[in-house]
Amino acid sequence: MATDGVFTDNPTEAVEFVRDKVLGHKLMGGAWVEFRPTQLTMGPGHLGLARMQAANRMDLAMIPRVAVGPPKKKQVPVRVIPQQGKSPADVEQALQAAGIDTRGGQVGKAAYALALPEDTPPEQVVVFAQQAILAQGVAPGQGWQWIKRGSDQIPD
């Protein structure tokens, strides 16, 4: 199974990764997955090339991202990582303005932390990540990148 990918309107591969590698590893703990917007410079017909370009990105500090981790204590941890120059408190306001429930959320040093119920379907996890990124001012119609992350790569 791939550890990263790019999609426009068919998140099947990302949903499978969330289901099998993030939410599904109960005994040893799952991986984290990070979602990011990405430009498809060659168009949606060249996702293989977009995947290679996205895997070597150097602009991560300049884009908002969402990381989703393995379930803990019956909740799925989520970190909404703002772009450079914005604070996690700005994220909370943006999510609330977009109608996203932030009850139980916490402003951290580098990310806004919240949790989804453990029984959230993987499809809804992917949609939530996209909505949280769009709430931070990313224009609709972007391509989406997902990539496996270690817990040591996720900001607090």
Backbone as a chain_set.jsonl record, in Angstrom:
{"seq": "MATDGVFTDNPTEAVEFVRDKVLGHKLMGGAWVEFRPTQLTMGPGHLGLARMQAANRMDLAMIPRVAVGPPKKKQVPVRVIPQQGKSPADVEQALQAAGIDTRGGQVGKAAYALALPEDTPPEQVVVFAQQAILAQGVAPGQGWQWIKRGSDQIPD", "coords": {"N": [[0.842, -1.183, 0.0], [0.477, 2.219, -0.782], [2.242, 5.046, 0.637], [1.765, 7.651, 0.299], [-0.056, 10.06, -1.65], [-1.951, 11.639, -4.308], [-4.947, 13.349, -5.053], [-7.972, 14.397, -6.747], [-10.911, 14.412, -7.037], [-11.512, 11.859, -6.247], [-11.051, 10.238, -3.498], [-10.319, 7.608, -2.836], [-7.924, 6.046, -2.419], [-6.707, 7.461, -0.323], [-8.693, 7.238, 1.632], [-8.661, 4.462, 2.037], [-6.07, 4.212, 3.127], [-6.356, 5.691, 5.511], [-8.326, 4.111, 6.755], [-7.059, 1.525, 6.926], [-4.387, 1.895, 7.88], [-4.273, 4.024, 9.701], [-6.65, 4.231, 11.364], [-7.106, 1.528, 11.713], [-5.069, -0.001, 13.017], [-4.985, -1.426, 15.827], [-3.505, -2.809, 17.824], [-0.655, -2.267, 17.676], [-0.686, 0.386, 17.292], [-1.477, 2.98, 15.071], [-0.374, 4.734, 12.112], [0.202, 8.237, 11.522], [-1.547, 10.457, 9.342], [-1.16, 13.014, 7.006], [-2.86, 15.69, 5.55], [-2.89, 17.865, 2.75], [-3.308, 20.819, 0.756], [-2.73, 20.924, -2.785], [-1.197, 22.093, -5.766], [-2.086, 21.267, -9.03], [-0.146, 21.355, -11.383], [0.169, 20.332, -13.952], [-2.326, 19.576, -14.578], [-5.33, 17.596, -13.88], [-5.065, 15.165, -15.164], [-2.565, 14.127, -14.883], [-1.763, 12.764, -12.456], [0.172, 11.063, -11.438], [2.658, 12.335, -11.931], [2.156, 14.625, -10.445], [2.094, 13.525, -7.938], [4.776, 12.787, -7.536], [5.969, 15.345, -7.544], [4.666, 16.493, -5.327], [5.586, 14.92, -3.256], [8.084, 15.871, -2.748], [7.958, 18.417, -1.611], [8.753, 21.772, -0.717], [7.492, 23.812, 0.483], [6.034, 23.582, 2.856], [5.669, 25.07, 5.223], [4.232, 27.178, 4.351], [1.645, 26.465, 3.767], [-1.618, 25.515, 4.923], [-2.266, 22.61, 6.911], [-3.551, 19.359, 7.797], [-3.36, 16.92, 10.236], [-4.012, 13.56, 11.07], [-4.395, 11.181, 13.577], [-3.844, 7.871, 15.062], [-6.505, 6.19, 16.837], [-7.042, 7.071, 20.249], [-8.0, 6.542, 23.511], [-10.711, 6.28, 22.786], [-11.016, 8.301, 20.91], [-10.177, 10.054, 17.898], [-7.27, 11.648, 17.283], [-6.712, 14.937, 16.023], [-4.789, 17.314, 14.324], [-4.726, 20.573, 13.41], [-2.813, 22.381, 11.407], [-1.558, 25.509, 11.109], [-0.663, 27.811, 8.437], [2.547, 29.372, 8.069], [2.983, 32.304, 10.008], [0.439, 32.502, 10.944], [-1.489, 31.869, 13.854], [-2.307, 29.074, 16.041], [-4.607, 29.852, 17.406], [-5.857, 31.472, 15.532], [-6.655, 29.505, 13.788], [-8.647, 28.188, 15.237], [-10.667, 30.176, 15.277], [-11.168, 30.398, 12.518], [-12.138, 27.828, 11.918], [-14.476, 27.789, 13.474], [-15.885, 29.885, 12.243], [-16.419, 28.668, 9.827], [-18.287, 26.885, 10.547], [-17.511, 24.547, 11.78], [-17.388, 22.225, 14.357], [-15.779, 22.969, 17.301], [-15.68, 22.172, 19.894], [-14.028, 21.094, 22.759], [-11.595, 21.436, 21.61], [-8.123, 22.483, 21.541], [-5.818, 25.111, 21.798], [-2.619, 24.841, 20.731], [1.024, 25.01, 20.804], [1.992, 24.992, 18.147], [-0.064, 24.002, 16.628], [-3.594, 23.451, 16.228], [-5.435, 21.47, 18.283], [-7.799, 18.894, 18.16], [-10.444, 16.449, 18.428], [-11.959, 13.61, 16.87], [-14.795, 11.418, 17.093], [-14.089, 7.973, 17.832], [-15.425, 6.149, 16.212], [-15.782, 7.394, 13.786], [-16.309, 7.268, 10.35], [-13.813, 6.431, 7.871], [-14.077, 7.827, 5.441], [-15.381, 10.162, 6.229], [-13.436, 11.243, 7.852], [-11.477, 12.026, 5.999], [-12.955, 13.939, 4.542], [-13.445, 15.761, 6.61], [-10.83, 16.674, 7.112], [-10.291, 17.977, 4.681], [-12.265, 19.999, 4.779], [-11.41, 21.441, 7.023], [-9.017, 22.479, 6.09], [-9.894, 24.044, 3.93], [-11.362, 25.885, 5.388], [-9.412, 27.5, 6.355], [-8.836, 29.305, 4.433], [-7.988, 28.321, 1.963], [-8.513, 28.004, -1.45], [-11.361, 26.476, -2.991], [-11.356, 23.617, -5.232], [-8.799, 22.713, -5.417], [-6.088, 20.351, -5.776], [-5.443, 17.459, -3.774], [-3.169, 16.308, -1.378], [-2.025, 13.484, 0.383], [-0.132, 12.057, 3.025], [1.875, 9.709, 4.74], [2.827, 10.059, 8.137], [5.112, 10.123, 10.873], [4.605, 9.998, 14.427], [6.382, 11.685, 15.642], [6.669, 13.713, 13.849], [4.567, 15.4, 14.001], [3.278, 18.432, 14.935], [2.649, 19.969, 18.14]], "CA": [[0.0, 0.0, 0.0], [1.229, 3.476, -0.884], [2.322, 5.865, 1.85], [1.403, 9.009, -0.067], [-0.822, 10.107, -2.882], [-2.583, 12.885, -4.718], [-6.257, 13.118, -5.659], [-8.795, 15.583, -6.961], [-12.278, 14.144, -6.599], [-11.664, 10.459, -5.857], [-10.109, 10.009, -2.398], [-10.348, 6.196, -2.455], [-6.634, 5.597, -1.89], [-6.532, 8.122, 0.978], [-9.663, 6.622, 2.551], [-8.131, 3.132, 2.369], [-4.934, 4.383, 4.029], [-6.902, 6.078, 6.821], [-9.008, 2.945, 7.326], [-6.174, 0.393, 7.195], [-3.121, 2.215, 8.546], [-4.424, 5.006, 10.777], [-7.707, 3.818, 12.29], [-7.21, 0.082, 11.822], [-4.008, -0.667, 13.774], [-5.354, -1.315, 17.243], [-2.519, -3.365, 18.749], [0.646, -1.596, 17.656], [-0.858, 1.814, 17.035], [-1.424, 3.299, 13.657], [0.434, 5.861, 11.647], [-0.496, 9.494, 11.288], [-1.655, 10.858, 7.948], [-1.263, 14.464, 6.873], [-3.52, 16.153, 4.332], [-2.424, 19.189, 2.316], [-3.728, 21.199, -0.595], [-1.618, 20.918, -3.724], [-1.48, 22.579, -7.113], [-1.882, 20.283, -10.094], [0.387, 22.22, -12.435], [0.006, 19.714, -15.272], [-3.726, 19.198, -14.717], [-5.744, 16.387, -13.172], [-4.749, 13.963, -15.933], [-1.189, 13.715, -14.619], [-1.64, 12.624, -11.001], [1.443, 10.401, -11.122], [3.681, 13.379, -11.865], [1.821, 15.493, -9.31], [2.481, 12.78, -6.73], [6.23, 12.926, -7.38], [6.243, 16.736, -7.164], [4.147, 16.733, -3.984], [6.405, 14.182, -2.287], [9.314, 16.629, -2.502], [7.575, 19.81, -1.394], [9.59, 22.588, 0.16], [6.679, 24.937, 0.922], [5.103, 23.128, 3.88], [5.365, 26.121, 6.2], [3.388, 28.192, 3.707], [0.302, 25.958, 3.5], [-2.274, 24.874, 6.064], [-2.284, 21.148, 6.822], [-4.299, 18.654, 8.84], [-2.821, 15.592, 10.541], [-4.961, 12.699, 11.776], [-3.646, 10.1, 14.196], [-4.558, 6.661, 15.459], [-7.401, 6.392, 17.976], [-6.579, 6.968, 21.631], [-9.069, 6.83, 24.478], [-11.97, 6.352, 22.04], [-11.058, 9.492, 20.068], [-9.178, 10.161, 16.839], [-6.651, 12.969, 17.405], [-6.559, 15.735, 14.804], [-4.006, 18.544, 14.488], [-4.871, 21.504, 12.301], [-1.532, 23.09, 11.42], [-1.708, 26.714, 10.289], [0.485, 28.246, 7.642], [3.464, 30.275, 8.763], [2.448, 33.642, 10.207], [-0.861, 32.409, 11.613], [-1.399, 31.127, 15.106], [-3.361, 28.081, 16.243], [-5.838, 30.551, 17.805], [-6.482, 31.876, 14.273], [-7.279, 28.295, 13.249], [-9.898, 27.975, 15.971], [-11.636, 31.151, 14.781], [-11.515, 30.046, 11.136], [-12.976, 26.633, 11.958], [-15.784, 28.189, 13.987], [-16.537, 30.689, 11.206], [-16.845, 27.739, 8.782], [-19.309, 26.005, 11.105], [-16.925, 23.292, 12.25], [-17.489, 22.105, 15.814], [-14.463, 22.99, 17.947], [-15.788, 21.822, 21.314], [-12.95, 20.212, 23.201], [-10.352, 21.778, 20.926], [-7.133, 23.18, 22.348], [-4.795, 25.851, 21.081], [-1.28, 24.409, 21.111], [2.123, 25.896, 20.389], [2.145, 25.052, 16.696], [-1.233, 23.434, 15.957], [-4.856, 23.418, 16.961], [-5.739, 20.054, 18.514], [-9.156, 18.485, 18.468], [-10.602, 15.007, 18.263], [-13.18, 13.073, 16.29], [-15.15, 10.153, 17.735], [-13.354, 6.816, 17.309], [-16.211, 5.439, 15.201], [-15.936, 8.214, 12.584], [-15.893, 6.527, 9.16], [-12.626, 7.017, 7.226], [-14.493, 8.795, 4.422], [-15.678, 11.419, 6.915], [-12.149, 11.781, 8.324], [-10.871, 12.705, 4.849], [-13.768, 15.128, 4.269], [-13.187, 16.716, 7.689], [-9.511, 17.271, 6.871], [-10.439, 18.919, 3.572], [-13.046, 21.14, 5.252], [-10.578, 22.223, 7.939], [-8.048, 23.206, 5.266], [-10.64, 25.069, 3.205], [-11.761, 26.899, 6.37], [-8.266, 28.38, 6.589], [-8.661, 30.225, 3.32], [-7.557, 27.668, 0.723], [-9.583, 28.057, -2.449], [-11.873, 25.188, -3.462], [-10.878, 23.213, -6.544], [-7.403, 22.304, -5.326], [-5.778, 18.946, -5.646], [-5.181, 17.108, -2.372], [-2.091, 15.357, -1.123], [-1.993, 12.833, 1.692], [1.169, 11.428, 3.219], [2.091, 9.083, 6.046], [3.719, 10.793, 9.028], [5.384, 9.554, 12.187], [4.085, 10.861, 15.495], [7.411, 12.687, 15.954], [6.6, 14.758, 12.832], [3.308, 16.109, 14.177], [3.437, 19.476, 15.949], [1.659, 20.084, 19.22]], "C": [[0.885, 1.242, 0.0], [1.229, 4.226, 0.447], [2.098, 7.336, 1.546], [0.621, 8.961, -1.358], [-1.39, 11.483, -3.119], [-3.929, 12.519, -5.325], [-6.955, 14.452, -5.886], [-10.19, 15.315, -6.413], [-12.523, 12.693, -6.198], [-10.648, 10.113, -4.765], [-9.978, 8.553, -1.973], [-9.048, 5.731, -1.812], [-6.371, 6.209, -0.512], [-7.462, 7.51, 2.018], [-9.171, 5.241, 2.979], [-6.962, 3.23, 3.339], [-5.416, 4.752, 5.43], [-7.53, 4.871, 7.499], [-8.016, 1.87, 7.789], [-4.964, 0.724, 8.06], [-3.238, 3.21, 9.698], [-5.438, 4.506, 11.807], [-7.682, 2.33, 12.6], [-6.167, -0.629, 12.647], [-4.244, -0.502, 15.261], [-4.228, -1.758, 18.171], [-1.225, -2.565, 18.812], [0.518, -0.088, 17.462], [-0.686, 2.101, 15.562], [-0.492, 4.454, 13.368], [-0.429, 7.122, 11.673], [-0.558, 9.713, 9.787], [-1.848, 12.369, 7.923], [-1.89, 14.783, 5.529], [-3.089, 17.577, 4.045], [-3.084, 19.535, 0.991], [-2.509, 21.159, -1.512], [-2.08, 21.422, -5.079], [-1.189, 21.454, -8.105], [-1.431, 21.043, -11.336], [0.211, 21.647, -13.838], [-1.428, 19.242, -15.502], [-4.043, 17.877, -14.041], [-5.458, 15.087, -13.912], [-3.359, 13.415, -15.663], [-0.937, 13.572, -13.115], [-0.35, 11.921, -10.592], [2.585, 11.399, -11.004], [3.422, 14.319, -10.691], [2.225, 14.827, -8.0], [3.982, 12.919, -6.482], [6.599, 14.345, -6.952], [5.827, 16.995, -5.72], [4.994, 16.039, -2.92], [7.667, 14.946, -1.91], [9.047, 18.107, -2.271], [8.515, 20.511, -0.432], [8.789, 23.73, 0.788], [5.724, 24.601, 2.072], [4.743, 24.201, 4.896], [4.379, 27.137, 5.643], [1.955, 27.722, 3.449], [-0.309, 25.386, 4.772], [-2.361, 23.366, 5.832], [-3.132, 20.587, 7.953], [-3.696, 17.271, 8.999], [-3.844, 14.83, 11.386], [-4.186, 11.499, 12.297], [-4.503, 8.906, 14.564], [-5.404, 6.92, 16.697], [-6.697, 6.185, 19.315], [-7.743, 7.351, 22.527], [-10.392, 7.122, 23.78], [-12.138, 7.631, 21.215], [-9.931, 9.44, 19.045], [-8.56, 11.554, 16.93], [-6.446, 13.64, 16.045], [-5.742, 16.966, 15.17], [-4.195, 19.38, 13.232], [-3.675, 22.45, 12.39], [-1.651, 24.325, 10.523], [-0.471, 26.999, 9.454], [1.304, 29.23, 8.458], [2.853, 31.676, 8.842], [1.078, 33.664, 10.849], [-0.701, 31.557, 12.859], [-2.482, 30.059, 15.168], [-4.678, 28.709, 16.719], [-6.591, 31.052, 16.57], [-7.225, 30.697, 13.641], [-8.627, 28.07, 13.921], [-10.986, 28.913, 15.455], [-12.097, 30.811, 13.365], [-12.426, 28.827, 11.096], [-14.379, 26.977, 12.436], [-16.559, 28.987, 12.945], [-17.067, 29.804, 10.073], [-17.899, 26.752, 9.282], [-18.797, 24.66, 11.571], [-16.905, 23.298, 13.768], [-16.088, 22.028, 16.424], [-14.547, 22.688, 19.438], [-14.699, 20.826, 21.68], [-11.623, 20.496, 22.532], [-9.43, 22.567, 21.839], [-6.114, 23.867, 21.446], [-3.441, 25.408, 21.607], [-0.235, 25.41, 20.662], [2.181, 26.071, 18.873], [0.942, 24.519, 15.922], [-2.457, 23.553, 16.853], [-5.273, 21.958, 17.066], [-7.22, 19.863, 18.812], [-9.269, 17.0, 18.191], [-11.942, 14.692, 17.615], [-13.537, 11.802, 17.056], [-14.452, 8.976, 17.057], [-14.108, 6.096, 16.196], [-16.48, 6.273, 13.946], [-15.465, 7.41, 11.369], [-14.702, 7.21, 8.475], [-12.972, 8.039, 6.146], [-14.75, 10.16, 5.064], [-14.408, 12.053, 7.482], [-11.486, 12.573, 7.204], [-11.631, 13.998, 4.543], [-13.53, 16.187, 5.348], [-11.851, 17.425, 7.475], [-9.591, 18.308, 5.749], [-11.192, 20.17, 4.021], [-12.213, 22.037, 6.163], [-9.534, 23.034, 7.169], [-8.742, 24.328, 4.499], [-11.056, 26.206, 4.141], [-10.641, 27.893, 6.639], [-7.937, 29.256, 5.384], [-8.143, 29.623, 2.037], [-8.746, 27.643, -0.234], [-10.06, 26.656, -2.809], [-11.305, 24.877, -4.85], [-9.416, 22.82, -6.577], [-7.287, 20.787, -5.49], [-5.46, 18.704, -4.174], [-4.064, 16.085, -2.302], [-2.31, 14.758, 0.252], [-0.665, 12.107, 1.801], [1.26, 10.863, 4.634], [3.097, 9.916, 6.841], [3.925, 9.996, 10.305], [4.885, 10.508, 13.255], [5.097, 11.945, 15.879], [7.407, 13.841, 14.951], [5.352, 15.629, 12.958], [3.491, 17.164, 15.264], [2.33, 19.467, 16.986], [0.92, 21.384, 19.129]], "O": [[1.902, 1.303, 0.691], [0.331, 4.058, 1.272], [2.227, 8.179, 2.433], [0.63, 7.958, -2.073], [-1.327, 12.368, -2.266], [-4.052, 11.512, -6.022], [-6.593, 15.478, -5.312], [-10.6, 15.93, -5.429], [-13.647, 12.339, -5.841], [-9.515, 9.737, -5.067], [-9.562, 8.287, -0.845], [-9.074, 5.087, -0.763], [-5.859, 5.526, 0.375], [-7.058, 7.288, 3.159], [-9.256, 4.889, 4.155], [-6.86, 2.432, 4.271], [-4.943, 4.193, 6.42], [-7.297, 4.63, 8.683], [-8.119, 1.367, 8.907], [-4.559, -0.091, 8.889], [-2.381, 3.231, 10.582], [-5.113, 4.374, 12.987], [-8.186, 1.909, 13.641], [-6.365, -1.803, 12.962], [-3.76, 0.448, 15.877], [-4.018, -1.137, 19.213], [-0.756, -2.226, 19.898], [1.52, 0.627, 17.469], [0.168, 1.514, 14.898], [0.091, 5.06, 14.267], [-1.648, 7.052, 11.829], [0.286, 9.21, 9.046], [-2.604, 12.926, 8.72], [-1.508, 14.224, 4.501], [-2.94, 18.394, 4.954], [-3.386, 18.647, 0.193], [-1.381, 21.341, -1.055], [-3.222, 21.2, -5.481], [-0.163, 20.78, -8.015], [-2.231, 21.336, -12.225], [0.113, 22.4, -14.807], [-1.714, 18.584, -16.503], [-3.14, 17.125, -13.673], [-5.599, 14.01, -13.333], [-3.009, 12.346, -16.164], [-0.017, 14.182, -12.571], [0.163, 12.166, -9.5], [3.392, 11.315, -10.078], [4.358, 14.756, -10.021], [2.649, 15.502, -7.062], [4.408, 13.142, -5.349], [7.455, 14.525, -6.086], [6.557, 17.644, -4.971], [5.102, 16.534, -1.798], [8.255, 14.689, -0.86], [9.832, 18.954, -2.695], [9.004, 19.923, 0.533], [9.343, 24.53, 1.542], [4.707, 25.273, 2.239], [3.613, 24.231, 5.381], [3.759, 27.878, 6.405], [1.133, 28.499, 2.963], [0.405, 24.833, 5.609], [-2.51, 22.909, 4.699], [-3.395, 21.268, 8.944], [-3.537, 16.536, 8.024], [-4.457, 15.388, 12.297], [-3.419, 10.876, 11.564], [-5.724, 8.922, 14.403], [-5.064, 7.774, 17.517], [-5.887, 5.274, 19.492], [-8.391, 8.376, 22.313], [-11.099, 8.069, 24.123], [-13.256, 8.004, 20.863], [-8.874, 8.859, 19.29], [-9.247, 12.545, 16.681], [-6.063, 13.003, 15.064], [-5.976, 17.588, 16.206], [-3.863, 18.947, 12.129], [-3.551, 23.222, 13.341], [-1.825, 24.196, 9.312], [0.618, 26.495, 9.728], [0.813, 29.837, 9.41], [2.281, 32.17, 7.87], [0.599, 34.722, 11.256], [0.12, 30.641, 12.905], [-3.466, 30.128, 14.431], [-5.75, 28.158, 16.465], [-7.822, 31.057, 16.555], [-8.285, 30.867, 13.039], [-9.626, 27.796, 13.255], [-12.114, 28.478, 15.221], [-13.282, 30.925, 13.051], [-13.383, 28.795, 10.323], [-15.363, 26.508, 11.864], [-17.762, 28.786, 12.782], [-18.056, 30.152, 9.428], [-18.351, 25.887, 8.532], [-19.579, 23.725, 11.739], [-16.458, 24.262, 14.388], [-15.311, 21.13, 16.101], [-13.586, 22.922, 20.17], [-14.487, 19.835, 20.98], [-10.621, 19.858, 22.855], [-9.873, 23.229, 22.777], [-5.619, 23.293, 20.476], [-3.144, 25.578, 22.789], [-0.554, 26.506, 20.201], [2.397, 27.179, 18.38], [0.925, 24.575, 14.693], [-2.354, 23.73, 18.067], [-5.445, 21.285, 16.05], [-7.807, 20.585, 19.617], [-8.304, 16.365, 17.767], [-12.923, 15.414, 17.791], [-12.646, 11.166, 17.619], [-14.25, 8.986, 15.842], [-13.484, 5.493, 15.323], [-17.318, 5.896, 13.127], [-14.335, 6.92, 11.36], [-14.597, 8.436, 8.499], [-12.241, 9.011, 5.957], [-14.379, 11.193, 4.505], [-14.322, 13.277, 7.58], [-10.987, 13.674, 7.435], [-11.014, 15.038, 4.309], [-13.425, 17.375, 5.04], [-11.758, 18.642, 7.639], [-9.021, 19.393, 5.862], [-10.796, 21.284, 3.679], [-12.303, 23.261, 6.078], [-9.207, 24.154, 7.561], [-8.225, 25.443, 4.429], [-11.096, 27.364, 3.727], [-10.894, 29.006, 7.101], [-6.874, 29.874, 5.332], [-7.877, 30.361, 1.089], [-9.859, 27.293, 0.159], [-9.246, 25.739, -2.922], [-10.833, 25.773, -5.55], [-8.851, 22.615, -7.652], [-8.266, 20.052, -5.357], [-5.235, 19.65, -3.42], [-4.026, 15.125, -3.072], [-2.734, 15.45, 1.178], [-0.133, 11.606, 0.81], [0.782, 11.467, 5.593], [4.083, 10.412, 6.296], [3.029, 9.285, 10.76], [4.757, 11.706, 13.005], [4.715, 13.001, 16.383], [8.076, 14.849, 15.177], [5.109, 16.496, 12.118], [3.827, 16.826, 16.399], [1.217, 19.01, 16.728], [0.047, 21.657, 19.953]]}, "num_chains": 1, "name": "protein.A"}
